[in-house]
Amino acid sequence: MNIRDTFTLWGPTSLAVLLAASLASPAFAQPTEEKADSQAQEISIDAVDSAAQVADQNELPRGHFRLPESGDVIGKRYTVVVEDPEQTLIDIARRHNIGYEEIRMANPDVSLWVPGVGTEVVIPAQYILPPAPREGVVVNLSELRLYYYPLTSRALSKPIR
């Protein structure tokens, strides 16, 4: 059996899968100690962040807003300082419920992958509600955000990633 018969028998896709599998690193059922420690550390940072937010009973979770009595503006713009040297701008955006384009355009001079410890990062969490009925789900394609209006006087906003 020559190589042409083998190629025809297996097909190009199967050979590509075999090649990719042979080049990939082995998969482990249990994470290594180093990975487990870093995952526990990430969880603890998020947990502390969430706990600090919930401490004030008047404050809503990130992405939840009270509907204004007049006008269409919700949320506010604020800044945070990078404290972890391994934290990326995308990690900060995820933690603050901001999309990739929003965080990138609000911080054009900050490196996306290595913002650096002590760097001040702008969090653009102020939005103009779309001109649509405030019920159910509304998608604003121009700003890549989804708005959900439950039956209460609140709105939930999430980035479309």
C-alpha positions in Angstrom: 0.0 0.0 0.0 1.6 3.3 -1.0 1.0 6.8 0.4 -1.6 7.7 -2.1 -3.8 4.8 -1.1 -3.3 5.7 2.6 -4.3 9.3 1.9 -7.4 8.2 0.0 -8.3 5.7 2.7 -8.0 8.2 5.6 -8.9 11.4 3.8 -7.3 14.8 4.3 -9.4 15.8 7.3 -8.5 12.7 9.3 -4.8 13.1 8.5 -5.0 16.7 9.7 -6.7 15.7 12.9 -4.0 13.0 13.5 -1.3 15.5 12.8 -2.8 18.1 15.2 -3.2 15.5 17.9 0.4 14.3 17.6 1.7 17.9 17.9 -0.6 18.9 20.8 0.6 18.7 24.4 -0.9 15.9 26.4 -4.2 16.5 28.3 -4.2 15.9 32.0 -7.3 14.9 33.9 -6.2 16.8 37.0 -4.6 20.3 36.8 -1.0 20.6 37.9 -0.4 22.2 41.3 0.8 25.4 39.7 -2.4 25.8 37.6 -4.6 24.8 40.5 -3.0 27.5 42.7 -3.4 30.2 40.0 -7.1 29.2 39.4 -7.7 29.4 43.2 -6.1 32.8 43.3 -8.2 34.1 40.4 -11.4 32.8 42.0 -10.4 34.5 45.3 -9.8 37.9 43.6 -13.3 37.7 41.9 -14.8 36.5 45.2 -13.3 39.4 47.1 -14.4 41.8 44.4 -18.0 40.5 44.5 -18.1 40.4 48.3 -17.0 44.1 48.4 -19.8 44.9 45.9 -22.5 43.1 47.9 -21.4 44.7 51.2 -23.4 47.8 50.3 -27.0 46.7 50.1 -28.0 49.8 48.1 -25.6 48.9 45.2 -26.8 46.5 42.5 -24.6 43.8 41.0 -22.5 44.8 38.0 -24.5 45.1 34.8 -27.8 45.8 36.7 -29.1 49.3 36.7 -32.1 51.2 38.1 -34.1 52.8 35.3 -33.9 56.6 35.5 -37.1 58.5 36.3 -36.2 60.9 33.5 -33.8 60.6 30.7 -32.1 57.6 29.1 -28.6 57.5 30.8 -27.7 54.7 33.2 -24.5 53.8 35.0 -21.4 55.8 35.4 -17.8 56.0 34.2 -15.1 55.3 36.7 -11.4 54.2 36.9 -9.5 51.3 38.5 -5.8 50.8 39.1 -4.1 47.6 38.0 -2.7 45.7 41.0 -1.9 42.3 39.6 1.0 42.1 37.1 -0.6 39.1 35.3 -3.9 40.9 34.8 -4.8 41.9 31.2 -7.1 44.6 30.1 -9.5 41.9 28.9 -9.6 40.4 32.5 -10.4 43.8 33.8 -13.2 44.2 31.2 -14.7 40.8 32.1 -14.7 41.6 35.8 -16.4 45.0 35.2 -19.0 43.7 32.6 -17.4 45.6 29.8 -17.0 44.4 26.2 -13.7 44.2 24.4 -14.3 47.1 22.0 -15.5 49.3 24.9 -12.4 48.8 27.1 -10.1 49.1 24.1 -11.5 52.4 22.9 -11.7 53.9 26.4 -8.0 53.1 27.0 -6.2 53.6 23.7 -2.8 54.2 25.3 -2.9 51.1 27.6 -1.4 47.8 26.4 -4.1 45.2 26.0 -2.0 42.3 27.2 0.4 44.0 29.7 -1.2 47.1 31.2 1.3 47.2 34.0 1.0 47.5 37.8 -0.2 51.0 38.8 -1.8 51.8 35.5 -5.1 53.6 35.7 -7.8 52.0 33.5 -11.0 53.8 32.5 -14.2 51.7 32.9 -16.8 53.2 30.6 -19.9 51.8 32.3 -22.3 54.6 31.4 -24.8 53.9 28.7 -27.7 55.6 26.8 -30.7 53.2 26.7 -31.7 52.4 23.2 -34.9 54.0 21.8 -37.0 50.9 22.0 -39.9 49.7 24.3 -38.4 48.9 27.7 -39.7 45.3 27.9 -38.0 42.0 27.3 -34.7 41.8 25.5 -33.3 44.6 23.4 -30.1 44.3 21.4 -28.2 47.4 20.5 -26.0 46.3 17.6 -24.2 49.7 17.3 -22.7 49.4 20.8 -22.7 45.6 21.0 -24.8 45.4 24.1 -27.8 43.4 25.2 -30.4 45.0 27.5 -32.9 43.0 29.4 -35.9 44.7 31.1 -37.6 42.5 33.7 -40.9 43.5 35.0 -39.3 45.6 37.7 -37.9 49.1 37.4 -34.4 47.8 36.6 -32.4 47.0 33.5 -29.7 44.4 33.0 -27.0 45.1 30.4 -24.4 42.7 29.1 -21.7 43.0 26.4 -22.1 40.9 23.2 -18.7 39.2 22.9 
